[in-house]
Amino acid sequence: MSDIPSTPPETGTAEIMIDPRPLDALVDTTTHTEPATKNLAEAHRLYLHTKLTIDSLMACALLRLYYPGADRAPLHLADSLDEEFTPEYMEREGILAVSFMGKGQFPYQVVDKRLVLLTDRVLDVLKLPSFLDATLRRVVFNEMFGQKNITAALRTTDAQSTALSQMLTILRSQGGLPAEKLAALLLPLMEAFIRAESQKGDRLASDYRAAYQQGRVDGLTVYQGKRLLRCVIIKSSLEGMASWLFNAPEVLADVVVQVLPRGYVLIVAKPNRDIKLLDVVSVLRVEEARVKRYPFDKLDRTRLTTTGRLEGVEEWYFNSMTNSINNGGFTDKRTLPTSLSLVQIKHALNVGLNFSSLADECPRHSCIYKKCSFYPYNFFRCHKIRKYGDKALVGESVHSDSSQSSHMGESSTAKEK
């Protein structure tokens, strides 16, 4: 273990800052059990196209649950709408139509060669709570365009997701079952799923408020390139908390660290934000080895950012597909809880997310190798200094995919002193 300097610095750059409003404004996380539909005219009839999809069923179920009068409106399934169904006629008669080509309030449309999801159009009108809105959009998008396993898409073990999976099975094997009977079977399941996700959002909001009041919430902000990332650390046992924190307008976290009761720690970055966690997992694995007194000469520093587990520090699992670093999980009983403290995990976020962060003792124009507290992490930023000197600090220090991938296979022992 002699290769590892004794203690990492508290922070490596002035660019790392604690949020000047340290979560004080975040405690008011009120959720709305009723959508903002006061100005919508009441529906008296609901029409749904007989070619059923997850998208059309979700849109219809949302209207029946939240649109004024739609819960009492008779549902008609049809292949097309008659000529008399003009916008004026439908508005006068209180008719809602879903999934008809070019007709109705929620028509089937393709814009710029892209299918416009009916669920998105309905949610834009209903304005549901942010967690529920984001969850339902993701479910339908994954089903229509990508991931078919809804349970995995939601990352949940709730019974409601099982019901939705059963619904998908029925839909895919519908065969010659009439659309009316199929809708009668599937819509109640879809509505039950939406209600369950709504209740889940309320539970998560309540748990967050309690965690905040009890001192179980912490946070920091850190730059990655020119972007200021908001990191929220919370002690909570509820699954789905990260998704709620990503979408709650009062929080809008970019990175969530969730500490589970057993001591497990889950770190996940917000989807579609292109947040790079490679250096974070490097720091976590090196610091875990330090605390465990794992022989450093057995730790392959060229593979610190490898996906999956790394021999010697199996506590941390890096999943590049979900952009998450997990120590254990909600149902995991085999992985050992991390030995790192939250202070050490915050250190990993501080120096791992900020590619401009350098150790206090770094001369900036050359590398001092083992005398530097960052040396064990095998950062790409450090390789740049070794190669280019102080020219490496000109401009923005950013990982490109090509440079990072080449760095992951680069030997860290070259020119060691």
Beta strands, then each sheet from edge to edge (+ up, - down):
strand 1: 45-49
strand 2: 75-78
strand 3: 95-101
strand 4: 106-111
strand 5: 114-116
strand 6: 217-224
strand 7: 227-235
strand 8: 255-259
strand 9: 265-269
strand 10: 308-310
strand 11: 313-319
strand 12: 324-327
sheet 1: 2+ 1+ 3+ 4+ 5-
sheet 2: 6+ 7- 8- 9+ 12- 11+ 10-
end
